[in-house]
């Protein structure tokens, strides 16, 4: 508990410092604690230290934690940030609050159809492949506006923004250059009349560069929970 509390304070301090350097309000960047592979009790410890938003890469593992922490469910915000196959969309639609990894219309349509009517709309980010890696998930920057227009029209979903996971780059400037590619796609979608407010960029090793490029949500796991 003490370690997680101390780590959360250190990460928050890094966010504040990065925002100050970028001339931004620290309140404009949210911290998503990535709890994949860590037990529900680690999430409970982070909750006790004030953290409320948690990201899970592995859907069934995440659902297990959501169920294990049912007594504080109303106070937590659960984000699915891992790859999403068609056979897992129902679990995401029924249990999570956000999904960051929508990269094709078929997945969004299934999430829309499977989102229970008694739950608020599922908050959605499109995953964009900013560096062209052939084996990576994500819509291409050139196709992102069209996908955003199609997803924004679906019921039971609310399109909020973009997420990107560029290949690791060495040094602040190289990291920032990749994140700026995602920010440019974000700006193009907004310019097309689809109002986005969330740019999910940056992890433990590169959150400063992501914030400099405009990230509004950093996904931090190792720096909070420790090495996996």
N, C-alpha and C positions, 0 to 999 in steps of 0.2 A: 504493500500500500504506500509506504513512504517513498519507495523508489519511483513508482508511477506518478505520485503527486509531484515529486521533485522534477521528474522528467517533463511533465506537463508544464510546469512553471518555466523550465528552460526553453521549451519549444515556443511557448507564448512570448517569452522575451525575445527570441529570434524573430518571430513574426512582427513584433512591435518595432524592433530595430530595422528590419527590412522595409517596413512601411515608412518609417521616418526617412530612411535613405532615399526612398522613391517618391517622397512628398505625398504620401497617401495616409488616410485615416486608418489606424489599426482596426477599427471596427468594420472596415470594408472587407476584411479577410477572415473567413471562418476556418476553424481547425476541425478536420475530420480525422478521428483516431482510428487507424486501421488495425483491427483486432484479429485478423486472420491467424490461425494456428494457436492463438492464445485462448485459454479457457474462459468460460462465462464469469468466473470469479475475478479475472483480470479486468474485464469490462466493469464489473460491479465496483472494483477499487477505483477505476478511473471516474466512474459516476460519482463516487464518494468525494473525489477531488474536484468535482464540478463539471466534468466533461459530459456532453449530452449526445453528440453525433458520432456514430461509429460506422466504419466501412468493413465489409466482408467480401472477399474474393470468391470463396467457395460457398455455393448457395446452400447446400444441405447443412454444412457446418454452421453457417449463419443462422439458418432457421432453428437449429438446435439451441443456439444461444438465445435467440429471440424468445423461444419457448421457456428456456431455463430462467430467464429474467422477466417472466410475465408479470410479476408483481410491480415492476417499475416500467412496464411497457409504455404507458402513457407519457412518461417523461423522457423517453429515448427516441432518437431518430436514427433509423437503420438505412444504410446506403449499400446497395449491391454495386460493387465496382469491378467485378471480375467478368471474364468472357461469358456470354449468355447464349446457350443453345436453345433451340425450339422446345426441347423436352423439359426444360427447366423454367420456362416462362411462367407457368401457373404458380409455382412456389414463390417466385419473385412478386408476382401480381398480388398474391394473397397475404404476404408477410412483410414486405419491405415498404419503406416510405419513399425512397429514391432509387433510381437505377441510372448509373453513369455510362453504361457500356452498350447503348443501342447504336448499331452501325448499319442496320438495314430495315427496310419497311416491314418485312414479314414479322420480325421480332416485335416491332412496335404494335403491329396489328394484333398479335396474340396477347400482348400485355394489356392492350385496350379491351379486348374481348373478355379477358380473364380477371380483370380488376373487379373485386366485389363492389356491388352498388352501395353497400353501407360504409365503405371506406372513402376517405378523401381521394381526389385524383392522384395517381402515381406521378411523382415529380421525375422528369426525364432529362438526362443529358445525352447528347449524341457523342459517340467516340469518334474522333477524327485522327487519321493517320497522317501526321504532318511531315514525316521524313521518308515516306514511301517504302517502308520495309515490307517486302512481299509476304512475309510470314506473320505480319502483325494485324491485329484487329483494327477496325476503324474505317469509316467512310473516307474517300479521298476528298481533299479540299475542293476539288472541282465539282463534286457531286453533293457537297454538304448542304448548299442552299435548297436544292430540290428536295432532299430528304427532310430537311427541317420544315419545309412547307407542307409536305405530306404528313409528317408526324404531328405538327401543330393542329391539324384538322381532325385528329382522332379524338373520340370521346374517352372519358375516364383517365386521360393523360394530361399532364401540363408540361409542355416543353420549357425547360428552364435555361439550358445552356449547352456548353461543350466540355468534353473531357479529352485530354491527350496524355499519352505515355511515350514520349520520344525515347529513342535509344540514348543510353547514358552518354553524356558529353563531358569533356574535361575542361574545367574552368568556367567561371561566371559568364563570360561573353559568349562562349559557344552554347552554353545552356540557354541563355536568354534568347539567342537567335532562334533556336528551335521553338521556344515558347511564344515568341513573337509571331511565328507562322500560325499558331493556333489562335492567337489574339486577332490576327488579320481575318481569319475565317469567321470568327465571332462577330467582328465588325461588319463583314459583308452580309451576314444573316440579319443583323439588326437593320442594316441599310435597306434590306429587301422588305422591311415592314414586319418582321417577326421579332417581338420584343424578348430578348434574352437578358438574364441578370447574373448568370453563374458561369464562371470560367474555372473549371476544376483542373488545376495544373500544379505540379510540384510535389515532391516527396521529401523524405528526411535529408537527402544529400543535396537537393537543389532548390529548396523552397525560396531562398533569397532571390535567385534568378527568376523564378516563376512570379514572385510578387512584383519584382521590377517590371516584368512584362505584362502585368495586369491581372494575375490570378486573383480570384475571389474566394477560392477554397483550396487549401493544401491538404494532401492526404498523407498523414504521417503515422508510420507504424513503429519501425525500429527505434527511433529516437524517443518514443514513449514507453513501449512495452519491453524493449531489449531485442537482442539478436535472436533470429529464429534458428 
